[in-house]
Amino acid sequence: MLIDDKRQASVAFKQQGYPTTLFFNASGEMVASRLGELSAATLEQILQKAR
């Protein structure tokens, strides 16, 4: 979890709104993002695709 008070991450990852969840793989590459509320089902779906 990151609180981006200075909005540096928002600019770097081209965030368009709040809340935004960013998903990174073990190599540190962003593999997915989700704008808006994140349900348990959606979280599981994105994690399955990211693996």
PQR file with spaces between the fields and no chain letter, atoms N, CA, C, O and H, PARSE charges and radii, in Angstrom:
ATOM       1  N    MET     1       0.848   -1.167    0.000 -0.4000 1.5000
ATOM       2  CA   MET     1       0.000    0.000    0.000 -0.0000 2.0000
ATOM       3  C    MET     1       0.889    1.224    0.000  0.5500 1.7000
ATOM       4  O    MET     1       1.892    1.286    0.711 -0.5500 1.4000
ATOM       5  N    LEU     2       0.508    2.188   -0.804 -0.4000 1.5000
ATOM       6  CA   LEU     2       1.259    3.425   -0.930 -0.0000 2.0000
ATOM       7  C    LEU     2       0.299    4.593   -0.812  0.5500 1.7000
ATOM       8  O    LEU     2      -0.725    4.644   -1.494 -0.5500 1.4000
ATOM       9  H    LEU     2      -0.306    2.137   -1.382  0.4000 1.0000
ATOM      10  N    ILE     3       0.635    5.516    0.048 -0.4000 1.5000
ATOM      11  CA   ILE     3      -0.112    6.771    0.115 -0.0000 2.0000
ATOM      12  C    ILE     3       0.726    7.791   -0.632  0.5500 1.7000
ATOM      13  O    ILE     3       1.839    8.119   -0.221 -0.5500 1.4000
ATOM      14  H    ILE     3       1.467    5.475    0.602  0.4000 1.0000
ATOM      15  N    ASP     4       0.189    8.284   -1.721 -0.4000 1.5000
ATOM      16  CA   ASP     4       0.927    9.114   -2.662 -0.0000 2.0000
ATOM      17  C    ASP     4       0.593   10.585   -2.453  0.5500 1.7000
ATOM      18  O    ASP     4      -0.017   11.215   -3.316 -0.5500 1.4000
ATOM      19  H    ASP     4      -0.715    8.018   -2.056  0.4000 1.0000
ATOM      20  N    ASP     5       0.995   11.136   -1.301 -0.4000 1.5000
ATOM      21  CA   ASP     5       0.666   12.520   -0.967 -0.0000 2.0000
ATOM      22  C    ASP     5       1.146   13.526   -2.011  0.5500 1.7000
ATOM      23  O    ASP     5       0.457   14.504   -2.300 -0.5500 1.4000
ATOM      24  H    ASP     5       1.491   10.624   -0.599  0.4000 1.0000
ATOM      25  N    LYS     6       2.313   13.287   -2.569 -0.4000 1.5000
ATOM      26  CA   LYS     6       2.878   14.228   -3.542 -0.0000 2.0000
ATOM      27  C    LYS     6       2.500   13.874   -4.976  0.5500 1.7000
ATOM      28  O    LYS     6       2.890   14.567   -5.916 -0.5500 1.4000
ATOM      29  H    LYS     6       2.873   12.492   -2.334  0.4000 1.0000
ATOM      30  N    ARG     7       1.747   12.804   -5.140 -0.4000 1.5000
ATOM      31  CA   ARG     7       1.241   12.345   -6.438 -0.0000 2.0000
ATOM      32  C    ARG     7       2.349   12.005   -7.442  0.5500 1.7000
ATOM      33  O    ARG     7       2.160   12.124   -8.653 -0.5500 1.4000
ATOM      34  H    ARG     7       1.431   12.241   -4.377  0.4000 1.0000
ATOM      35  N    GLN     8       3.484   11.587   -6.932 -0.4000 1.5000
ATOM      36  CA   GLN     8       4.580   11.190   -7.813 -0.0000 2.0000
ATOM      37  C    GLN     8       4.265    9.865   -8.498  0.5500 1.7000
ATOM      38  O    GLN     8       4.508    9.715   -9.695 -0.5500 1.4000
ATOM      39  H    GLN     8       3.637   11.490   -5.948  0.4000 1.0000
ATOM      40  N    ALA     9       3.733    8.916   -7.763 -0.4000 1.5000
ATOM      41  CA   ALA     9       3.367    7.624   -8.352 -0.0000 2.0000
ATOM      42  C    ALA     9       2.202    7.807   -9.324  0.5500 1.7000
ATOM      43  O    ALA     9       2.140    7.136  -10.355 -0.5500 1.4000
ATOM      44  H    ALA     9       3.535    9.037   -6.790  0.4000 1.0000
ATOM      45  N    SER    10       1.297    8.697   -9.004 -0.4000 1.5000
ATOM      46  CA   SER    10       0.155    8.957   -9.893 -0.0000 2.0000
ATOM      47  C    SER    10       0.636    9.396  -11.269  0.5500 1.7000
ATOM      48  O    SER    10       0.104    8.954  -12.288 -0.5500 1.4000
ATOM      49  H    SER    10       1.347    9.241   -8.167  0.4000 1.0000
ATOM      50  N    VAL    11       1.622   10.248  -11.299 -0.4000 1.5000
ATOM      51  CA   VAL    11       2.170   10.735  -12.566 -0.0000 2.0000
ATOM      52  C    VAL    11       2.948    9.610  -13.258  0.5500 1.7000
ATOM      53  O    VAL    11       2.774    9.377  -14.454 -0.5500 1.4000
ATOM      54  H    VAL    11       2.054   10.608  -10.472  0.4000 1.0000
ATOM      55  N    ALA    12       3.795    8.924  -12.512 -0.4000 1.5000
ATOM      56  CA   ALA    12       4.647    7.881  -13.098 -0.0000 2.0000
ATOM      57  C    ALA    12       3.827    6.755  -13.735  0.5500 1.7000
ATOM      58  O    ALA    12       4.206    6.227  -14.780 -0.5500 1.4000
ATOM      59  H    ALA    12       3.936    9.113  -11.540  0.4000 1.0000
ATOM      60  N    PHE    13       2.709    6.390  -13.108 -0.4000 1.5000
ATOM      61  CA   PHE    13       1.902    5.279  -13.609 -0.0000 2.0000
ATOM      62  C    PHE    13       0.641    5.746  -14.333  0.5500 1.7000
ATOM      63  O    PHE    13      -0.248    4.946  -14.623 -0.5500 1.4000
ATOM      64  H    PHE    13       2.401    6.819  -12.259  0.4000 1.0000
ATOM      65  N    LYS    14       0.571    7.047  -14.623 -0.4000 1.5000
ATOM      66  CA   LYS    14      -0.551    7.630  -15.375 -0.0000 2.0000
ATOM      67  C    LYS    14      -1.904    7.277  -14.753  0.5500 1.7000
ATOM      68  O    LYS    14      -2.849    6.903  -15.448 -0.5500 1.4000
ATOM      69  H    LYS    14       1.294    7.697  -14.388  0.4000 1.0000
ATOM      70  N    GLN    15      -1.970    7.404  -13.439 -0.4000 1.5000
ATOM      71  CA   GLN    15      -3.193    7.124  -12.707 -0.0000 2.0000
ATOM      72  C    GLN    15      -4.250    8.147  -13.074  0.5500 1.7000
ATOM      73  O    GLN    15      -3.976    9.345  -13.129 -0.5500 1.4000
ATOM      74  H    GLN    15      -1.202    7.708  -12.875  0.4000 1.0000
ATOM      75  N    GLN    16      -5.475    7.662  -13.327 -0.4000 1.5000
ATOM      76  CA   GLN    16      -6.535    8.554  -13.777 -0.0000 2.0000
ATOM      77  C    GLN    16      -7.598    8.823  -12.725  0.5500 1.7000
ATOM      78  O    GLN    16      -8.484    9.646  -12.957 -0.5500 1.4000
ATOM      79  H    GLN    16      -5.697    6.688  -13.282  0.4000 1.0000
ATOM      80  N    GLY    17      -7.541    8.166  -11.593 -0.4000 1.5000
ATOM      81  CA   GLY    17      -8.535    8.392  -10.560 -0.0000 2.0000
ATOM      82  C    GLY    17      -8.234    7.584   -9.314  0.5500 1.7000
ATOM      83  O    GLY    17      -7.245    6.854   -9.248 -0.5500 1.4000
ATOM      84  H    GLY    17      -6.821    7.498  -11.405  0.4000 1.0000
ATOM      85  N    TYR    18      -9.091    7.726   -8.346 -0.4000 1.5000
ATOM      86  CA   TYR    18      -8.922    7.033   -7.059 -0.0000 2.0000
ATOM      87  C    TYR    18     -10.158    6.220   -6.743  0.5500 1.7000
ATOM      88  O    TYR    18     -11.254    6.659   -7.090 -0.5500 1.4000
ATOM      89  H    TYR    18      -9.894    8.319   -8.400  0.4000 1.0000
ATOM      90  N    PRO    19     -10.058    5.103   -6.128 -0.5600 1.5000
ATOM      91  CA   PRO    19      -8.822    4.372   -5.852  0.2800 2.0000
ATOM      92  C    PRO    19      -8.333    3.630   -7.094  0.5500 1.7000
ATOM      93  O    PRO    19      -9.129    3.220   -7.939 -0.5500 1.4000
ATOM      94  N    THR    20      -7.031    3.466   -7.190 -0.4000 1.5000
ATOM      95  CA   THR    20      -6.424    2.683   -8.255 -0.0000 2.0000
ATOM      96  C    THR    20      -5.534    1.629   -7.617  0.5500 1.7000
ATOM      97  O    THR    20      -4.750    1.934   -6.718 -0.5500 1.4000
ATOM      98  H    THR    20      -6.384    3.799   -6.503  0.4000 1.0000
ATOM      99  N    THR    21      -5.652    0.401   -8.074 -0.4000 1.5000
ATOM     100  CA   THR    21      -4.808   -0.690   -7.603 -0.0000 2.0000
ATOM     101  C    THR    21      -3.884   -1.086   -8.743  0.5500 1.7000
ATOM     102  O    THR    21      -4.331   -1.369   -9.855 -0.5500 1.4000
ATOM     103  H    THR    21      -6.289    0.153   -8.804  0.4000 1.0000
ATOM     104  N    LEU    22      -2.585   -1.101   -8.448 -0.4000 1.5000
ATOM     105  CA   LEU    22      -1.586   -1.484   -9.438 -0.0000 2.0000
ATOM     106  C    LEU    22      -1.039   -2.851   -9.055  0.5500 1.7000
ATOM     107  O    LEU    22      -0.814   -3.130   -7.877 -0.5500 1.4000
ATOM     108  H    LEU    22      -2.222   -0.871   -7.544  0.4000 1.0000
ATOM     109  N    PHE    23      -0.825   -3.701  -10.053 -0.4000 1.5000
ATOM     110  CA   PHE    23      -0.321   -5.051   -9.821 -0.0000 2.0000
ATOM     111  C    PHE    23       1.039   -5.198  -10.490  0.5500 1.7000
ATOM     112  O    PHE    23       1.201   -4.866  -11.664 -0.5500 1.4000
ATOM     113  H    PHE    23      -1.007   -3.475  -11.009  0.4000 1.0000
ATOM     114  N    PHE    24       2.014   -5.699   -9.737 -0.4000 1.5000
ATOM     115  CA   PHE    24       3.368   -5.874  -10.227 -0.0000 2.0000
ATOM     116  C    PHE    24       3.768   -7.333  -10.131  0.5500 1.7000
ATOM     117  O    PHE    24       3.359   -8.038   -9.209 -0.5500 1.4000
ATOM     118  H    PHE    24       1.882   -5.969   -8.783  0.4000 1.0000
ATOM     119  N    ASN    25       4.575   -7.788  -11.094 -0.4000 1.5000
ATOM     120  CA   ASN    25       5.070   -9.157  -11.022 -0.0000 2.0000
ATOM     121  C    ASN    25       6.346   -9.196  -10.174  0.5500 1.7000
ATOM     122  O    ASN    25       6.783   -8.170   -9.653 -0.5500 1.4000
ATOM     123  H    ASN    25       4.908   -7.215  -11.843  0.4000 1.0000
ATOM     124  N    ALA    26       6.934  -10.379  -10.043 -0.4000 1.5000
ATOM     125  CA   ALA    26       8.121  -10.548   -9.208 -0.0000 2.0000
ATOM     126  C    ALA    26       9.320   -9.773   -9.745  0.5500 1.7000
ATOM     127  O    ALA    26      10.268   -9.513   -9.003 -0.5500 1.4000
ATOM     128  H    ALA    26       6.579  -11.212  -10.467  0.4000 1.0000
ATOM     129  N    SER    27       9.293   -9.401  -11.020 -0.4000 1.5000
ATOM     130  CA   SER    27      10.381   -8.626  -11.620 -0.0000 2.0000
ATOM     131  C    SER    27      10.190   -7.124  -11.457  0.5500 1.7000
ATOM     132  O    SER    27      11.031   -6.335  -11.887 -0.5500 1.4000
ATOM     133  H    SER    27       8.523   -9.611  -11.622  0.4000 1.0000
ATOM     134  N    GLY    28       9.094   -6.735  -10.843 -0.4000 1.5000
ATOM     135  CA   GLY    28       8.823   -5.326  -10.626 -0.0000 2.0000
ATOM     136  C    GLY    28       8.120   -4.636  -11.779  0.5500 1.7000
ATOM     137  O    GLY    28       8.004   -3.411  -11.785 -0.5500 1.4000
ATOM     138  H    GLY    28       8.410   -7.375  -10.494  0.4000 1.0000
ATOM     139  N    GLU    29       7.648   -5.400  -12.758 -0.4000 1.5000
ATOM     140  CA   GLU    29       6.938   -4.834  -13.891 -0.0000 2.0000
ATOM     141  C    GLU    29       5.449   -4.734  -13.581  0.5500 1.7000
ATOM     142  O    GLU    29       4.860   -5.671  -13.043 -0.5500 1.4000
ATOM     143  H    GLU    29       7.742   -6.396  -12.753  0.4000 1.0000
ATOM     144  N    MET    30       4.842   -3.599  -13.919 -0.4000 1.5000
ATOM     145  CA   MET    30       3.411   -3.468  -13.718 -0.0000 2.0000
ATOM     146  C    MET    30       2.698   -4.323  -14.767  0.5500 1.7000
ATOM     147  O    MET    30       2.904   -4.146  -15.967 -0.5500 1.4000
ATOM     148  H    MET    30       5.321   -2.838  -14.356  0.4000 1.0000
ATOM     149  N    VAL    31       1.863   -5.243  -14.306 -0.4000 1.5000
ATOM     150  CA   VAL    31       1.193   -6.169  -15.217 -0.0000 2.0000
ATOM     151  C    VAL    31      -0.299   -5.916  -15.338  0.5500 1.7000
ATOM     152  O    VAL    31      -0.943   -6.433  -16.251 -0.5500 1.4000
ATOM     153  H    VAL    31       1.695   -5.387  -13.331  0.4000 1.0000
ATOM     154  N    ALA    32      -0.854   -5.128  -14.432 -0.4000 1.5000
ATOM     155  CA   ALA    32      -2.284   -4.826  -14.487 -0.0000 2.0000
ATOM     156  C    ALA    32      -2.572   -3.632  -13.594  0.5500 1.7000
ATOM     157  O    ALA    32      -1.792   -3.297  -12.703 -0.5500 1.4000
ATOM     158  H    ALA    32      -0.330   -4.708  -13.691  0.4000 1.0000
ATOM     159  N    SER    33      -3.704   -2.999  -13.851 -0.4000 1.5000
ATOM     160  CA   SER    33      -4.188   -1.937  -12.971 -0.0000 2.0000
ATOM     161  C    SER    33      -5.703   -2.000  -12.945  0.5500 1.7000
ATOM     162  O    SER    33      -6.337   -2.505  -13.871 -0.5500 1.4000
ATOM     163  H    SER    33      -4.337   -3.271  -14.576  0.4000 1.0000
ATOM     164  N    ARG    34      -6.258   -1.487  -11.891 -0.4000 1.5000
ATOM     165  CA   ARG    34      -7.716   -1.500  -11.730 -0.0000 2.0000
ATOM     166  C    ARG    34      -8.142   -0.173  -11.122  0.5500 1.7000
ATOM     167  O    ARG    34      -7.689    0.197  -10.039 -0.5500 1.4000
ATOM     168  H    ARG    34      -5.742   -1.076  -11.139  0.4000 1.0000
ATOM     169  N    LEU    35      -9.006    0.534  -11.818 -0.4000 1.5000
ATOM     170  CA   LEU    35      -9.546    1.790  -11.326 -0.0000 2.0000
ATOM     171  C    LEU    35     -10.877    1.511  -10.653  0.5500 1.7000
ATOM     172  O    LEU    35     -11.748    0.865  -11.237 -0.5500 1.4000
ATOM     173  H    LEU    35      -9.374    0.234  -12.698  0.4000 1.0000
ATOM     174  N    GLY    36     -11.037    1.986   -9.446 -0.4000 1.5000
ATOM     175  CA   GLY    36     -12.293    1.812   -8.729 -0.0000 2.0000
ATOM     176  C    GLY    36     -12.217    0.733   -7.667  0.5500 1.7000
ATOM     177  O    GLY    36     -11.155    0.183   -7.376 -0.5500 1.4000
ATOM     178  H    GLY    36     -10.329    2.510   -8.972  0.4000 1.0000
ATOM     179  N    GLU    37     -13.365    0.454   -7.106 -0.4000 1.5000
ATOM     180  CA   GLU    37     -13.456   -0.534   -6.040 -0.0000 2.0000
ATOM     181  C    GLU    37     -13.021   -1.903   -6.552  0.5500 1.7000
ATOM     182  O    GLU    37     -13.253   -2.248   -7.710 -0.5500 1.4000
ATOM     183  H    GLU    37     -14.228    0.902   -7.342  0.4000 1.0000
ATOM     184  N    LEU    38     -12.391   -2.673   -5.677 -0.4000 1.5000
ATOM     185  CA   LEU    38     -11.861   -3.975   -6.057 -0.0000 2.0000
ATOM     186  C    LEU    38     -12.519   -5.044   -5.190  0.5500 1.7000
ATOM     187  O    LEU    38     -12.288   -5.107   -3.982 -0.5500 1.4000
ATOM     188  H    LEU    38     -12.202   -2.393   -4.736  0.4000 1.0000
ATOM     189  N    SER    39     -13.332   -5.876   -5.814 -0.4000 1.5000
ATOM     190  CA   SER    39     -13.984   -6.968   -5.078 -0.0000 2.0000
ATOM     191  C    SER    39     -13.017   -8.130   -4.947  0.5500 1.7000
ATOM     192  O    SER    39     -12.008   -8.191   -5.650 -0.5500 1.4000
ATOM     193  H    SER    39     -13.520   -5.826   -6.795  0.4000 1.0000
ATOM     194  N    ALA    40     -13.322   -9.040   -4.056 -0.4000 1.5000
ATOM     195  CA   ALA    40     -12.489  -10.231   -3.870 -0.0000 2.0000
ATOM     196  C    ALA    40     -12.433  -11.054   -5.149  0.5500 1.7000
ATOM     197  O    ALA    40     -11.378  -11.587   -5.496 -0.5500 1.4000
ATOM     198  H    ALA    40     -14.141   -8.991   -3.485  0.4000 1.0000
ATOM     199  N    ALA    41     -13.550  -11.165   -5.852 -0.4000 1.5000
ATOM     200  CA   ALA    41     -13.601  -11.946   -7.092 -0.0000 2.0000
ATOM     201  C    ALA    41     -12.730  -11.312   -8.176  0.5500 1.7000
ATOM     202  O    ALA    41     -12.008  -12.014   -8.885 -0.5500 1.4000
ATOM     203  H    ALA    41     -14.407  -10.733   -5.570  0.4000 1.0000
ATOM     204  N    THR    42     -12.799   -9.996   -8.304 -0.4000 1.5000
ATOM     205  CA   THR    42     -11.988   -9.303   -9.298 -0.0000 2.0000
ATOM     206  C    THR    42     -10.510   -9.403   -8.944  0.5500 1.7000
ATOM     207  O    THR    42      -9.672   -9.604   -9.824 -0.5500 1.4000
ATOM     208  H    THR    42     -13.386   -9.426   -7.729  0.4000 1.0000
ATOM     209  N    LEU    43     -10.190   -9.264   -7.673 -0.4000 1.5000
ATOM     210  CA   LEU    43      -8.809   -9.406   -7.225 -0.0000 2.0000
ATOM     211  C    LEU    43      -8.269  -10.782   -7.602  0.5500 1.7000
ATOM     212  O    LEU    43      -7.173  -10.885   -8.154 -0.5500 1.4000
ATOM     213  H    LEU    43     -10.871   -9.100   -6.959  0.4000 1.0000
ATOM     214  N    GLU    44      -9.011  -11.820   -7.316 -0.4000 1.5000
ATOM     215  CA   GLU    44      -8.585  -13.183   -7.644 -0.0000 2.0000
ATOM     216  C    GLU    44      -8.393  -13.350   -9.147  0.5500 1.7000
ATOM     217  O    GLU    44      -7.422  -13.970   -9.580 -0.5500 1.4000
ATOM     218  H    GLU    44      -9.901  -11.737   -6.868  0.4000 1.0000
ATOM     219  N    GLN    45      -9.298  -12.809   -9.939 -0.4000 1.5000
ATOM     220  CA   GLN    45      -9.218  -12.908  -11.394 -0.0000 2.0000
ATOM     221  C    GLN    45      -7.948  -12.240  -11.921  0.5500 1.7000
ATOM     222  O    GLN    45      -7.247  -12.809  -12.758 -0.5500 1.4000
ATOM     223  H    GLN    45     -10.087  -12.305   -9.587  0.4000 1.0000
ATOM     224  N    ILE    46      -7.657  -11.049  -11.437 -0.4000 1.5000
ATOM     225  CA   ILE    46      -6.470  -10.325  -11.894 -0.0000 2.0000
ATOM     226  C    ILE    46      -5.209  -11.053  -11.446  0.5500 1.7000
ATOM     227  O    ILE    46      -4.257  -11.163  -12.219 -0.5500 1.4000
ATOM     228  H    ILE    46      -8.227  -10.587  -10.757  0.4000 1.0000
ATOM     229  N    LEU    47      -5.186  -11.548  -10.220 -0.4000 1.5000
ATOM     230  CA   LEU    47      -4.010  -12.272   -9.731 -0.0000 2.0000
ATOM     231  C    LEU    47      -3.760  -13.544  -10.535  0.5500 1.7000
ATOM     232  O    LEU    47      -2.607  -13.886  -10.797 -0.5500 1.4000
ATOM     233  H    LEU    47      -5.960  -11.458   -9.593  0.4000 1.0000
ATOM     234  N    GLN    48      -4.815  -14.246  -10.928 -0.4000 1.5000
ATOM     235  CA   GLN    48      -4.662  -15.441  -11.743 -0.0000 2.0000
ATOM     236  C    GLN    48      -4.035  -15.098  -13.089  0.5500 1.7000
ATOM     237  O    GLN    48      -3.168  -15.831  -13.566 -0.5500 1.4000
ATOM     238  H    GLN    48      -5.751  -13.967  -10.715  0.4000 1.0000
ATOM     239  N    LYS    49      -4.450  -14.013  -13.702 -0.4000 1.5000
ATOM     240  CA   LYS    49      -3.911  -13.597  -14.996 -0.0000 2.0000
ATOM     241  C    LYS    49      -2.462  -13.127  -14.861  0.5500 1.7000
ATOM     242  O    LYS    49      -1.655  -13.315  -15.772 -0.5500 1.4000
ATOM     243  H    LYS    49      -5.154  -13.418  -13.315  0.4000 1.0000
ATOM     244  N    ALA    50      -2.139  -12.519  -13.728 -0.4000 1.5000
ATOM     245  CA   ALA    50      -0.803  -11.962  -13.528 -0.0000 2.0000
ATOM     246  C    ALA    50       0.245  -13.031  -13.241  0.5500 1.7000
ATOM     247  O    ALA    50       1.439  -12.783  -13.404 -0.5500 1.4000
ATOM     248  H    ALA    50      -2.794  -12.366  -12.988  0.4000 1.0000
ATOM     249  N    ARG    51      -0.178  -14.197  -12.824 -0.4000 1.5000
ATOM     250  CA   ARG    51       0.763  -15.265  -12.480 -0.0000 2.0000
ATOM     251  C    ARG    51       1.377  -15.887  -13.650  0.5500 1.7000
ATOM     252  O    ARG    51       2.189  -16.801  -13.507 -0.5500 1.4000
ATOM     253  H    ARG    51      -1.149  -14.399  -12.691  0.4000 1.0000
